[in-house]
């Protein structure tokens, strides 16, 4: 069966008359280049997907009038920035702007999205900065920043008290994690895999008492902080391929819930502390090519 590609280039202005419309799915309309401002009149719209509309460069300011919107998917579009009015979407729960390779700016108004629980900006390669206002997202539980161009996480990130998953893997320019990260009392998964410019993990990581998974593999860290022993709920610690890692603190023996520890290809690591014998829950230990 031949594949049929939707060739529409724009949505008609009259679409704004659909006052009862709750779902609008224009995903993968690769020729779609224009969304009329009348879209702001869709007062009942709850779900808007423009995923894969690679010719779409701009979202109209009127999107801020979609006060019923709970899900917005702009992934894979050609947008370069988000309108400031996006902060008016007070009912928005999930926002996906992943794979927007031309996206360079997130407006400060994003901090007004009081209902947002999931924000995905992964593979936004041109995005260099996350606004401080992100710390106002009191409902946020999942934040995906994989493969962005960010150089640091904002200090305000510590205000995200409900955050459970923070994934900043493969951010090749990421060089700084603020000490405020220790305030993320609900954080369960912290994923920093593939951040080669990251040389240090703050001591405050020891206050992440809900953390169950920590992935530091392929980072530039030279040592683990002593405070890591306070992570009593940690089940998985992956520090594999940290070629500069030279020291594992004795406090690692306090990780009473640890089941999986990977230190493979840590070529600079010459010694494993005796305290490793206290890891009563450990079922997997990977030391492949360690100290080679």
Buried (B, 14 or more C-beta within 10 A) or exposed (E): EEEEEEEBEBBEEEBBEBEEBEEBEBBBBBBBBBBBEBBBBBBBBBBBBBBBBBEBBBBBBBBBBBBBBBBBBBBBBBBBBBBEBBBBBEBBBBBBBBBBBBBBEBBBBBBBBBBBBBBBBBBBBEBBBBBBBBBBBBBBBBBBBBBBBBBBBBBBBBBBEBBBBBBBBBBBBBBBBBEBBBBBBBBBBBBBBBBBEBBBBBBBBBBBBBBBBBBBBBBBBBBBBBBBBBBEBBBBBBBBBBBBBBBBBBBBBBBBBBBBBBBBBBBBBEEBBEBBEBBEEBEEBBBEEBEE
